[in-house]
Amino acid sequence: MFFPAVARPGLVRLVLRSRVVRVCDSRGADVASEQERDIGKLMVLRAGRVEDVAGGPVPYRLIDAAGAEVPAVTEFLRDLMACDCSPATLRSYAYELLGWLRFLHAVAVAWDRATRTEARDYALWLAQAPKQPRRRRQDAPAPGAVNRVTGKTYPAGTYAIATRRHARAVIHAFYEYNRGQHGRPLVNPFPAARGVAGERVNAHRNPMQPWRRPGRAPYQPKVPRRVPRAIPDQRFNELFAALPSHRDRALLAFWISTGARAQELLTVIRSRIDPADQLIGVIRKGSRVLQMLPASADAFVWLRLYQHELEGKIPDGPQEPVWRALRRPHQPMTYDAARMMFLRAQDTLGSNWSLHDLRHSAAYRMVSDPHMSLVDIQWVLGHAHLATTELYLTPNPDELVERLLAHHKRQAEAAAVPPLPAPGYRPEVLQAMFGDLPITGQVTP
């Protein structure tokens, strides 16, 4: 079937043939409906920035390549702030949107004119784009290399799968907010996962039927199933012995005994320490509520030794932070400073464990204790869902390797022992019949 059209030079007509729409010129030749971009040669400039806003309702704002504030992003961040999102969440959302606007600036497309084509190309570009290089030591391992001690890979030169998934989720939420508030753009470049006939999965679910698993959203990278890694006890003792100060030993003792996140412990103030009951109060990451966590007695001993070193050198008010730099002017300790301290202690071991691995190690230690229930561990770790705590029921890869090697050793030792004769035969009768002939069928010399 042909749409009626007059054959004139340069006239474009639509051809519908077998339910496939093609764009043809007057001579019947196909015309490309979209321009293919060479993602490998695309130059995305580091234009624009994220600025801190002091004293405003929104702590951050996004500045585009022209040096102007992006009102749509500011309004979106303002809505997130009203939804009680933390400033750290707003900061990460602002930087993800900055990367998206930089890509759109490189392809000369306005943010409210972006289509699935730009979303597809951005997903392709983000998968192969190199990260900004950082200063590295000459003896530093290559990006993506595997550590021989821990078995963990070093950060690769490209963006990780978790980073790409987070970027997609942020951009999707940004467009959904603008579509709901202003009705534009009409189409979200990164649509959500849909069910049958374009309906949202489980939107009108019958309570008598089971939940359906939603499909993977378009341009959503597949995430591999990761098993939390724990630091073996022997390696932890070596790492603890390599720490140079009482402050560092106190930090590791609290991390490994409470299972608190690194930032949760670093923001503890002096009034939230109760040595008599061996409790320390942390502000939880998700709920931002105060929770008193029990810690080991050794942790409080190292804490007292650290406080004795700085006694009289730092303020001792109840609202003062506990962890401070050991050098003047004794500023409050930041996450980056704690991470560098932990990495320097591992130089002699040649390992690359992270601060979050201490939380995993604490969880595995509690799971291996038969007197600790899974609900108890969920409360200590501050997990909102029990399914998150159940991840630690998976065997630790290092411990699993040790158990398998021990299994192979037992099998080899069992094979070296000659089998006994069947029950019911007297040994002297077997000796008279076969002599020194063993069961293997070979005569002994």
C-alpha positions as CSV (number, residue, x, y, z in Angstrom):
1,M,0.0,0.0,0.0
2,F,1.4,3.4,-1.0
3,F,0.4,6.8,0.3
4,P,-0.6,9.0,-2.6
5,A,2.2,11.5,-3.4
6,V,3.4,13.3,-6.4
7,A,6.8,12.3,-7.6
8,R,8.8,15.5,-7.4
9,P,12.5,15.9,-6.9
10,G,13.5,15.9,-3.3
11,L,10.0,14.9,-2.1
12,V,10.0,12.5,0.8
13,R,7.1,10.0,1.2
14,L,6.2,7.3,3.7
15,V,6.0,3.7,2.5
16,L,4.0,1.2,4.5
17,R,4.8,-2.4,3.5
18,S,4.3,-5.5,5.6
19,R,3.7,-3.3,8.7
20,V,7.1,-1.8,8.4
21,V,7.4,1.9,7.9
22,R,10.2,3.2,5.7
23,V,11.1,6.7,4.7
24,C,11.8,6.9,1.0
25,D,12.6,9.7,-1.4
26,S,11.0,10.2,-4.8
27,R,13.1,7.5,-6.4
28,G,12.3,4.9,-3.7
29,A,15.6,5.0,-2.0
30,D,15.7,4.7,1.9
31,V,16.4,7.8,3.9
32,A,18.0,7.4,7.3
33,S,15.5,8.4,10.0
34,E,18.2,9.2,12.6
35,Q,21.8,10.1,12.5
36,E,24.2,7.5,13.9
37,R,26.7,9.0,16.3
38,D,30.3,7.8,16.5
39,I,30.4,7.3,20.3
40,G,34.0,6.3,20.3
41,K,35.1,9.7,18.9
42,L,32.6,11.8,20.8
43,M,34.3,14.5,22.9
44,V,32.4,15.3,26.1
45,L,33.9,18.4,27.7
46,R,34.0,19.0,31.4
47,A,31.7,22.0,31.1
48,G,29.5,23.1,34.0
49,R,29.9,22.4,37.7
50,V,28.1,21.7,41.0
51,E,28.2,24.6,43.5
52,D,27.6,24.7,47.2
53,V,24.9,27.0,48.4
54,A,25.3,28.3,51.9
55,G,22.2,29.2,53.9
56,G,19.7,28.2,51.1
57,P,16.9,25.6,51.2
58,V,18.9,23.5,48.7
59,P,22.6,23.0,49.5
60,Y,23.7,22.5,45.9
61,R,22.9,23.9,42.5
62,L,23.9,22.9,39.0
63,I,25.7,25.4,36.7
64,D,25.6,24.6,32.9
65,A,28.3,25.2,30.3
66,A,27.1,28.8,29.8
67,G,27.6,29.6,33.5
68,A,23.9,29.8,34.3
69,E,22.0,27.9,36.9
70,V,19.7,25.2,35.6
71,P,16.2,26.0,37.1
72,A,14.8,22.5,36.3
73,V,17.6,20.8,38.3
74,T,17.3,23.2,41.2
75,E,13.5,22.6,41.4
76,F,14.1,18.9,41.3
77,L,16.7,19.1,44.1
78,R,14.3,21.3,46.1
79,D,11.6,18.6,45.8
80,L,14.1,15.9,47.0
81,M,15.0,18.1,50.0
82,A,11.3,18.4,50.9
83,C,11.1,14.6,50.7
84,D,13.7,14.5,53.6
85,C,16.6,13.3,51.4
86,S,20.0,13.8,52.9
87,P,22.4,16.5,51.5
88,A,24.7,13.6,50.4
89,T,21.9,12.2,48.3
90,L,21.3,15.6,46.7
91,R,25.0,16.0,46.0
92,S,25.2,12.7,44.2
93,Y,22.0,13.4,42.2
94,A,23.4,16.8,41.1
95,Y,26.7,15.2,39.8
96,E,24.8,12.5,37.9
97,L,22.7,15.2,36.2
98,L,25.8,17.2,35.5
99,G,27.2,14.2,33.6
100,W,24.0,13.9,31.6
101,L,23.9,17.6,30.7
102,R,27.5,17.5,29.6
103,F,26.7,14.7,27.2
104,L,23.7,16.5,25.8
105,H,25.9,19.6,25.4
106,A,28.4,17.6,23.4
107,V,25.6,16.3,21.1
108,A,23.9,19.7,20.9
109,V,20.5,18.5,22.3
110,A,18.5,20.4,24.9
111,W,17.6,18.4,28.1
112,D,13.9,18.7,27.4
113,R,14.4,17.5,23.8
114,A,16.3,14.3,24.6
115,T,14.8,11.1,23.2
116,R,15.5,7.4,23.5
117,T,18.3,7.9,21.0
118,E,20.2,10.1,23.3
119,A,19.5,7.8,26.2
120,R,20.9,4.8,24.2
121,D,24.0,6.7,23.1
122,Y,24.6,7.9,26.7
123,A,24.4,4.4,28.0
124,L,26.9,3.3,25.3
125,W,29.2,6.2,26.0
126,L,29.1,5.7,29.8
127,A,30.1,2.1,29.4
128,Q,33.3,2.9,27.5
129,A,34.2,6.4,28.6
130,P,37.4,6.6,30.7
131,K,37.2,8.2,34.1
132,Q,39.2,11.3,34.9
133,P,42.8,10.1,35.6
134,R,44.1,10.7,39.0
135,R,47.6,11.0,40.4
136,R,49.0,7.5,41.0
137,R,52.3,6.2,42.3
138,Q,54.8,4.6,39.9
139,D,54.5,1.3,41.7
140,A,50.7,1.4,41.8
141,P,48.8,-1.6,40.3
142,A,47.2,-1.2,37.0
143,P,43.4,-0.2,36.9
144,G,41.3,-3.4,37.0
145,A,44.1,-5.6,38.4
146,V,43.3,-8.3,40.9
147,N,45.0,-8.2,44.3
148,R,46.8,-11.4,45.1
149,V,46.0,-11.2,48.9
150,T,42.3,-10.2,48.9
151,G,41.2,-11.4,45.5
152,K,39.5,-8.0,45.0
153,T,39.9,-5.9,41.8
154,Y,41.2,-2.4,41.9
155,P,39.0,0.3,40.4
156,A,38.9,0.1,36.7
157,G,39.6,2.9,34.2
158,T,36.0,3.0,33.2
159,Y,32.8,3.6,35.1
160,A,31.6,0.7,37.2
161,I,28.2,-1.0,36.7
162,A,26.8,0.4,39.9
163,T,27.7,4.0,38.8
164,R,26.0,3.5,35.5
165,R,22.9,2.1,37.1
166,H,22.8,5.0,39.6
167,A,23.1,7.5,36.7
168,R,20.2,5.9,34.9
169,A,18.0,5.9,38.0
170,V,18.7,9.6,38.8
171,I,18.0,10.8,35.2
172,H,14.8,8.7,35.1
173,A,13.6,10.3,38.4
174,F,14.5,13.8,37.1
175,Y,12.4,13.4,33.9
176,E,9.5,11.8,35.8
177,Y,9.4,14.7,38.1
178,N,9.3,17.3,35.3
179,R,6.7,15.2,33.4
180,G,4.4,15.1,36.5
181,Q,4.9,18.8,37.4
182,H,5.1,20.5,34.1
183,G,3.9,18.0,31.5
184,R,7.2,18.2,29.6
185,P,8.9,16.4,28.1
186,L,6.2,14.1,26.9
187,V,8.5,11.0,26.9
188,N,11.0,10.0,29.5
189,P,14.3,9.1,27.7
190,F,14.9,6.4,30.3
191,P,11.5,4.7,30.7
192,A,10.8,2.4,33.7
193,A,10.4,-1.3,33.4
194,R,7.0,-2.3,32.0
195,G,4.9,-5.4,32.1
196,V,2.6,-6.8,29.5
197,A,0.9,-4.3,27.1
198,G,2.9,-1.4,28.6
199,E,1.4,-1.6,32.1
200,R,3.4,-1.1,35.1
201,V,4.3,-4.3,36.8
202,N,2.0,-5.2,39.8
203,A,0.1,-1.9,39.3
204,H,-3.3,-3.7,39.5
205,R,-2.3,-7.0,41.1
206,N,-4.9,-9.4,42.3
207,P,-4.1,-10.2,46.0
208,M,-4.8,-13.8,45.3
209,Q,-2.0,-14.0,42.7
210,P,1.7,-13.9,43.4
211,W,3.9,-10.9,42.7
212,R,5.4,-10.7,39.2
213,R,9.1,-9.9,38.8
214,P,9.5,-6.7,36.8
215,G,11.6,-6.9,33.7
216,R,14.8,-5.1,33.3
217,A,14.4,-1.4,32.3
218,P,15.9,-0.3,28.9
219,Y,19.5,0.7,29.0
220,Q,19.9,-0.8,32.5
221,P,23.3,-2.6,32.9
222,K,23.1,-6.1,34.4
223,V,24.5,-6.2,37.9
224,P,26.5,-9.3,38.9
225,R,25.6,-11.0,42.1
226,R,28.3,-10.0,44.6
227,V,29.1,-11.9,47.8
228,P,30.3,-9.7,50.7
229,R,33.9,-10.3,51.5
230,A,35.3,-10.5,55.0
231,I,38.8,-10.0,56.3
232,P,40.2,-13.3,57.7
233,D,41.0,-13.2,61.4
234,Q,44.7,-13.8,60.9
235,R,44.9,-11.0,58.3
236,F,42.9,-8.7,60.6
237,N,45.4,-9.3,63.4
238,E,48.3,-8.5,61.1
239,L,46.5,-5.4,59.9
240,F,45.7,-4.3,63.5
241,A,49.4,-4.7,64.5
242,A,50.4,-2.5,61.6
243,L,48.4,0.5,62.9
244,P,50.7,3.3,64.2
245,S,48.4,5.0,66.8
246,H,45.9,4.4,69.5
247,R,43.3,6.4,67.6
248,D,43.6,4.1,64.6
249,R,43.4,1.0,66.8
250,A,40.3,2.3,68.5
251,L,38.6,3.0,65.2
252,L,39.2,-0.5,63.9
253,A,38.1,-2.0,67.2
254,F,34.8,-0.1,67.1
255,W,34.3,-0.9,63.4
256,I,34.8,-4.6,63.8
257,S,32.8,-4.9,67.0
258,T,29.8,-2.7,66.2
259,G,29.4,-3.3,62.5
260,A,28.7,0.4,62.0
261,R,29.3,2.1,58.7
262,A,32.5,4.1,58.4
263,Q,30.8,7.5,58.2
264,E,28.4,6.6,61.0
265,L,31.3,6.0,63.4
266,L,33.3,9.0,62.3
267,T,30.5,11.4,63.2
268,V,30.1,10.2,66.8
269,I,30.2,13.0,69.4
270,R,31.5,12.8,73.0
271,S,28.1,12.7,74.7
272,R,27.2,9.5,72.8
273,I,29.9,7.4,74.4
274,D,29.0,5.3,77.4
275,P,32.0,3.2,78.6
276,A,30.2,1.9,81.7
277,D,27.6,0.0,79.6
278,Q,30.0,-0.4,76.6
279,L,27.7,1.5,74.3
280,I,28.4,4.0,71.5
281,G,25.7,6.1,69.8
282,V,25.7,6.5,66.0
283,I,23.3,8.2,63.6
284,R,22.0,5.7,61.1
285,K,22.5,6.4,57.4
286,G,19.0,5.7,56.1
287,S,16.7,6.6,59.0
288,R,19.0,9.1,60.6
289,V,18.0,8.0,64.0
290,L,20.2,7.6,67.0
291,Q,21.1,4.0,67.9
292,M,23.3,2.9,70.8
293,L,25.4,0.0,69.7
294,P,27.3,-2.3,72.0
295,A,31.1,-2.5,71.4
296,S,33.9,-4.7,72.7
297,A,35.8,-3.8,75.9
298,D,39.1,-3.5,74.0
299,A,37.6,-0.8,71.8
300,F,37.0,1.4,74.8
301,V,40.5,0.7,76.2
302,W,42.0,1.9,73.0
303,L,39.7,4.9,73.0
304,R,40.8,5.9,76.5
305,L,44.4,5.7,75.5
306,Y,43.7,7.9,72.4
307,Q,41.9,10.5,74.5
308,H,44.7,10.5,77.0
309,E,47.1,11.5,74.2
310,L,45.0,14.5,73.2
311,E,43.9,15.5,76.7
312,G,44.1,19.3,77.0
313,K,44.8,19.8,73.3
314,I,41.2,19.6,72.0
315,P,37.9,20.8,73.3
316,D,36.1,18.3,75.5
317,G,32.5,19.6,75.2
318,P,29.6,17.1,74.9
319,Q,28.9,18.1,71.3
320,E,32.5,17.9,70.2
321,P,33.5,15.1,67.7
322,V,35.4,12.2,69.1
323,W,37.7,11.5,66.2
324,R,40.2,14.2,65.3
325,A,43.5,14.5,63.4
326,L,46.6,13.8,65.5
327,R,48.5,16.8,64.2
328,R,47.7,20.4,64.9
329,P,45.2,22.0,64.6
330,H,43.4,18.7,65.3
331,Q,40.6,19.0,62.8
332,P,37.7,16.6,62.9
333,M,38.6,13.4,61.0
334,T,37.0,13.0,57.6
335,Y,36.1,9.9,55.7
336,D,39.0,10.4,53.2
337,A,41.5,10.7,56.0
338,A,40.2,7.5,57.6
339,R,40.4,5.7,54.2
340,M,44.0,6.9,53.6
341,M,44.9,5.7,57.1
342,F,43.5,2.3,56.4
343,L,45.3,2.0,53.0
344,R,48.6,3.0,54.5
345,A,48.3,0.3,57.1
346,Q,47.9,-2.2,54.3
347,D,51.0,-1.3,52.4
348,T,53.1,-3.9,54.3
349,L,50.5,-6.6,53.7
350,G,49.9,-5.8,50.0
351,S,46.1,-5.9,50.4
352,N,43.4,-3.6,49.2
353,W,40.5,-4.0,51.7
354,S,38.1,-1.1,52.1
355,L,36.6,0.4,55.2
356,H,33.3,-1.2,54.3
357,D,34.9,-4.7,54.4
358,L,35.2,-4.2,58.2
359,R,31.4,-4.0,58.3
360,H,31.2,-7.2,56.3
361,S,33.7,-8.9,58.6
362,A,31.7,-7.9,61.7
363,A,28.5,-9.3,60.1
364,Y,30.2,-12.6,59.2
365,R,31.5,-12.9,62.8
366,M,28.0,-12.4,64.2
367,V,26.5,-14.8,61.7
368,S,28.9,-17.6,62.7
369,D,27.9,-17.2,66.4
370,P,25.0,-19.7,67.0
371,H,23.7,-17.6,69.9
372,M,23.0,-14.6,67.6
373,S,19.8,-14.7,65.6
374,L,19.3,-13.2,62.2
375,V,16.9,-10.6,63.6
376,D,19.6,-9.6,66.2
377,I,22.1,-9.1,63.4
378,Q,19.6,-7.0,61.4
379,W,19.2,-4.7,64.3
380,V,22.9,-4.3,64.9
381,L,23.6,-3.6,61.2
382,G,20.6,-1.3,60.9
383,H,19.2,-3.0,57.8
384,A,15.7,-2.0,56.9
385,H,14.9,-5.4,55.3
386,L,15.8,-8.9,56.6
387,A,16.7,-9.9,53.0
388,T,19.7,-7.6,53.1
389,T,21.0,-9.4,56.3
390,E,20.5,-12.8,54.7
391,L,23.2,-12.0,52.2
392,Y,25.7,-12.8,54.9
393,L,24.3,-16.4,55.1
394,T,26.2,-17.0,51.9
395,P,29.5,-18.7,52.6
396,N,32.5,-16.4,52.6
397,P,34.6,-17.1,49.5
398,D,37.9,-17.3,51.5
399,E,36.4,-19.7,54.1
400,L,34.8,-21.7,51.4
401,V,38.1,-22.2,49.6
402,E,39.7,-23.4,52.8
403,R,36.9,-25.9,53.5
404,L,37.1,-27.3,50.0
405,L,40.9,-27.7,50.2
406,A,40.5,-29.5,53.5
407,H,37.9,-31.7,51.9
408,H,40.3,-32.6,49.1
409,K,43.0,-33.4,51.6
410,R,40.7,-35.7,53.6
411,Q,39.7,-37.5,50.3
412,A,43.4,-38.1,49.5
413,E,44.2,-39.4,52.9
414,A,41.2,-41.8,52.8
415,A,42.3,-43.1,49.4
416,A,45.8,-43.9,50.7
417,V,44.4,-46.3,53.4
418,P,43.8,-49.8,52.0
419,P,40.2,-51.0,52.3
420,L,39.4,-53.6,54.9
421,P,38.0,-57.0,53.9
422,A,34.3,-57.5,54.1
423,P,32.9,-58.5,57.5
424,G,32.5,-62.2,58.3
425,Y,36.0,-63.4,57.1
426,R,38.5,-64.5,59.6
427,P,42.0,-62.9,59.1
428,E,43.9,-66.2,59.5
429,V,41.8,-67.8,56.7
430,L,42.5,-64.9,54.3
431,Q,46.2,-65.2,55.2
432,A,46.3,-68.9,54.5
433,M,44.5,-68.4,51.1
434,F,46.1,-65.3,49.7
435,G,49.3,-64.9,51.8
436,D,50.8,-61.4,51.5
437,L,48.7,-60.6,48.3
438,P,46.9,-57.3,49.0
439,I,43.5,-56.5,47.7
440,T,45.0,-54.4,44.9
441,G,46.0,-57.6,43.1
442,Q,49.8,-57.0,43.2
443,V,52.2,-59.2,45.1
444,T,54.3,-57.4,47.7
445,P,58.1,-58.0,47.4
